[in-house]
Amino acid sequence: MILVTGTTGRLGRAILNHLTERGASVVGSSRSGAGGTRAIDFDRPETISLDGIDTLVLVSAGEAEDDVVIARHEAVIAAAERAGVTHIVYTSLAGEGDHLAFALAHRWTERRLGQGAIPWTILRNGLYADLFGSLLQWSGPELTSAFGDGALSAVTREDLAEAAAVVAEQVESASAAAHTGRVYELVGTPITAHEVAARVGAPLVEISLEDRRRQLNAAGLKPFQPAMLMSIHTAVAHGFLAGTSPDLATLLGRPPRDALEAAADAARASAP
Ligand SMILES: NC(=O)c1ccc[n+]([C@@H]2O[C@H](COP(=O)([O-])OP(=O)(O)OC[C@H]3O[C@@H](n4cnc5c(N)ncnc54)[C@H](OP(=O)(O)O)[C@@H]3O)[C@@H](O)[C@H]2O)c1
């Protein structure tokens, strides 16, 4: 039996749907236990029951301060060890993302898995194309960008979900050895803010990192979020997230979906 965590979230739900379509024996988990999912709240370790689960697809748990995310992941991995889970597939962050403010919790989790006894597979997910599109803010009829000429090897959630389902299904159906101890770099094709704006058909106005930070600080976000989002801006602007890898296409058995269109869709969705 496969258990996918975070199936109220967009990535976890899509992984669950792909596995269900493939006829896998699979269950989801969510904090609420809604929709036939197991009620598991990582912040309450006593709720984490993984009995009867062979393959755990651990979708990284939300956005929060590092100590909170790390405590959540520690609680799930410890529960998996107690329950006799035989393989953990973890959705991590692309290797090039080390400069991002939220990288540490992912790398901590990778290290924890490496030191543990359960065989594992790391899916190092690139940044979502729709996230990139949504970070281009509208100012009247114009899109604004603090990404400069930098490119992001963006990837659609749908492709990441399908790749995770492929790995989990193969692990579960006794092909675990092929994926054990493997680290997959699931990034897409580099796209720029200029290309997204051109696809949307909107003029692009470049703004500075300082101006974007000022906007984010005034936006009423959670305390850690402006720094987190600014780290994406500066990493893209300075060319740290534009690397490519064949891993995603190899797992999917086809080229990845069009990340530029997904980013443009997200920008269109917030148009005034
Ligand atoms: N690659 C990227 O560009 C990118 C961007 C943003 C985030 N991420 C990471 O990728 C993950 C999945 O992305 P997504 O798009 O599916 O995010 P999402 O739609 O925001 O879903 C987040 C999921 O995390 C779950 N979660 C949060 N706190 C939890 C807790 N204490 N116990 C159990 N579950 C908890 C949520 O469950 P509830 O609904 O029950 O709260 C939800 O299912 C995120 O959580 C984040 O770590 C990646």
The ligand as an SDF file (V2000), in Angstrom:
LIG
                    3D

 48 52  0  0  0  0  0  0  0  0999 V2000
    8.6930   23.6240   -6.0170 N   0  0  0  0  0  0  0  0  0  0  0  0
    8.0410   24.7450   -5.7400 C   0  0  0  0  0  0  0  0  0  0  0  0
    7.9670   25.6950   -6.5370 O   0  0  0  0  0  0  0  0  0  0  0  0
    7.2930   24.8560   -4.4450 C   0  0  0  0  0  0  0  0  0  0  0  0
    6.5890   26.0230   -4.1920 C   0  0  0  0  0  0  0  0  0  0  0  0
    5.8810   26.1090   -3.0070 C   0  0  0  0  0  0  0  0  0  0  0  0
    5.9010   25.0510   -2.1080 C   0  0  0  0  0  0  0  0  0  0  0  0
    6.6150   23.9290   -2.3960 N   0  0  0  0  0  0  0  0  0  0  0  0
    6.6680   22.7910   -1.4680 C   0  0  0  0  0  0  0  0  0  0  0  0
    5.9600   21.7190   -2.0800 O   0  0  0  0  0  0  0  0  0  0  0  0
    4.9220   21.2670   -1.1910 C   0  0  0  0  0  0  0  0  0  0  0  0
    3.7420   20.8030   -2.0010 C   0  0  0  0  0  0  0  0  0  0  0  0
    3.3220   21.8460   -2.8410 O   0  0  0  0  0  0  0  0  0  0  0  0
    1.7790   22.1380   -3.0640 P   0  0  0  0  0  0  0  0  0  0  0  0
    1.7030   22.9710   -4.2500 O   0  0  0  0  0  0  0  0  0  0  0  0
    0.9760   20.8860   -3.0020 O   0  0  0  0  0  0  0  0  0  0  0  0
    1.4640   22.9970   -1.7400 O   0  0  0  0  0  0  0  0  0  0  0  0
    0.0360   23.3010   -1.0980 P   0  0  0  0  0  0  0  0  0  0  0  0
   -1.0320   23.1990   -2.1390 O   0  0  0  0  0  0  0  0  0  0  0  0
    0.1940   24.5710   -0.3430 O   0  0  0  0  0  0  0  0  0  0  0  0
   -0.1690   22.0980   -0.0580 O   0  0  0  0  0  0  0  0  0  0  0  0
    0.5950   22.0130    1.1040 C   0  0  0  0  0  0  0  0  0  0  0  0
    0.2370   20.7160    1.7990 C   0  0  0  0  0  0  0  0  0  0  0  0
    1.0180   20.5830    2.9870 O   0  0  0  0  0  0  0  0  0  0  0  0
    0.1460   20.0800    3.9870 C   0  0  0  0  0  0  0  0  0  0  0  0
    0.5710   20.4040    5.3250 N   0  0  0  0  0  0  0  0  0  0  0  0
    0.9470   21.6080    5.7990 C   0  0  0  0  0  0  0  0  0  0  0  0
    1.1770   21.5080    7.1050 N   0  0  0  0  0  0  0  0  0  0  0  0
    0.9400   20.2270    7.4550 C   0  0  0  0  0  0  0  0  0  0  0  0
    0.9780   19.5130    8.6790 C   0  0  0  0  0  0  0  0  0  0  0  0
    1.3300   20.0950    9.8240 N   0  0  0  0  0  0  0  0  0  0  0  0
    0.6310   18.2020    8.6810 N   0  0  0  0  0  0  0  0  0  0  0  0
    0.2610   17.5860    7.5550 C   0  0  0  0  0  0  0  0  0  0  0  0
    0.2080   18.2120    6.3540 N   0  0  0  0  0  0  0  0  0  0  0  0
    0.5290   19.5220    6.3330 C   0  0  0  0  0  0  0  0  0  0  0  0
   -1.1660   20.7550    3.6960 C   0  0  0  0  0  0  0  0  0  0  0  0
   -2.2010   20.0720    4.3440 O   0  0  0  0  0  0  0  0  0  0  0  0
   -3.5030   20.8600    4.9130 P   0  0  0  0  0  0  0  0  0  0  0  0
   -4.3340   21.2150    3.7130 O   0  0  0  0  0  0  0  0  0  0  0  0
   -4.1620   19.8670    5.7780 O   0  0  0  0  0  0  0  0  0  0  0  0
   -2.9820   22.0810    5.6250 O   0  0  0  0  0  0  0  0  0  0  0  0
   -1.2240   20.6550    2.1810 C   0  0  0  0  0  0  0  0  0  0  0  0
   -1.7750   19.4180    1.7850 O   0  0  0  0  0  0  0  0  0  0  0  0
    4.6510   22.4410   -0.2710 C   0  0  0  0  0  0  0  0  0  0  0  0
    4.1240   22.0040    0.9430 O   0  0  0  0  0  0  0  0  0  0  0  0
    6.0250   23.0590   -0.1360 C   0  0  0  0  0  0  0  0  0  0  0  0
    6.7820   22.3880    0.8670 O   0  0  0  0  0  0  0  0  0  0  0  0
    7.2860   23.8020   -3.5570 C   0  0  0  0  0  0  0  0  0  0  0  0
  1  2  1  0
  2  3  2  0
  2  4  1  0
  4  5  1  0
  4 48  2  0
  5  6  2  0
  6  7  1  0
  7  8  2  0
  8  9  1  0
  8 48  1  0
  9 10  1  0
  9 46  1  0
 10 11  1  0
 11 12  1  0
 11 44  1  0
 12 13  1  0
 13 14  1  0
 14 15  2  0
 14 16  1  0
 14 17  1  0
 17 18  1  0
 18 19  2  0
 18 20  1  0
 18 21  1  0
 21 22  1  0
 22 23  1  0
 23 24  1  0
 23 42  1  0
 24 25  1  0
 25 26  1  0
 25 36  1  0
 26 27  1  0
 26 35  1  0
 27 28  2  0
 28 29  1  0
 29 30  1  0
 29 35  2  0
 30 31  1  0
 30 32  2  0
 32 33  1  0
 33 34  2  0
 34 35  1  0
 36 37  1  0
 36 42  1  0
 37 38  1  0
 38 39  2  0
 38 40  1  0
 38 41  1  0
 42 43  1  0
 44 45  1  0
 44 46  1  0
 46 47  1  0
M  CHG  2   8   1  16  -1
M  END
$$$$
